[in-house]
Amino acid sequence: MSRAEQPATATSSTTTPAPAPAPTSIRARFESKFPRGLIIRLIAYLFVGHLFAFFVYLLFVLGGQNQ
């Protein structure tokens, strides 16, 4: 039987593309998903938001002591 007459196997007839290499470190994976400016703004907004919440809480605590 010649090579042309032999039935093709799944491994020889189908070639699958190699998967893309995964980032090696957590930092590389994290930075590949989010832009750096977004991370900085997120941290700043969280800090400012908590600072504002603390200020409002402090107003309620100090206002409650005056009654």
N, C-alpha and C positions, 0 to 999 in steps of 0.2 A: 504494500500500500504506500503510495507516495504521500508526501507532506500535504499536498493540496487536497487529497481525498480524506485525510484524517479529520475527525471532528475537532472543532476548536474548543479549547477549555476556557473557563471563565477568567482565569488569571492571564492567559496569553492574549486574548482578544480584547479585553476591557482594560483600559488604563485609567486609573483614577488619579486626579491631580493631588499632589502632596499638600497637606494642610499647611496653612500659613504658620510660621514660627511664632510661638507665644512669647510675650515679653518675659524676660527672665526675672525681674524683680517686681515687688509690689509697687514701688514708686514709679517704675516705668509703665506698669499697667494702669495705675491711677492717673498719671499725667497724660496717658494716651486717650483717656476718656473725657477728662475735663480740662478746659483751658486754665492756665495759671491765674489769669485775672478773675475768673469766676470763683476760684477757691479763695482768693484774697478778699473779694467782696463778700463772700459768704461768711468768712470769719469775722470781718468787720461788722456786718449787719447783725450777726449773732451777739457780738460783744456789745454793740450799741443798744441792741434790743434788750439785753439783760440789764444793762446799766439803766435804761429808761424804766424798766419794770421795777428795779430796786428803788429808784427815785419815787415812783408812784406808791410803792409799798411803804416807803419811809414817810411819805405825806400822810397816808392813812394811819400809820402807827402814831405819829406825832399829833395828828388831829384828834385821834381817839383819846389821847392822854389829857387833852384840854377840857374834856367834858366833865 
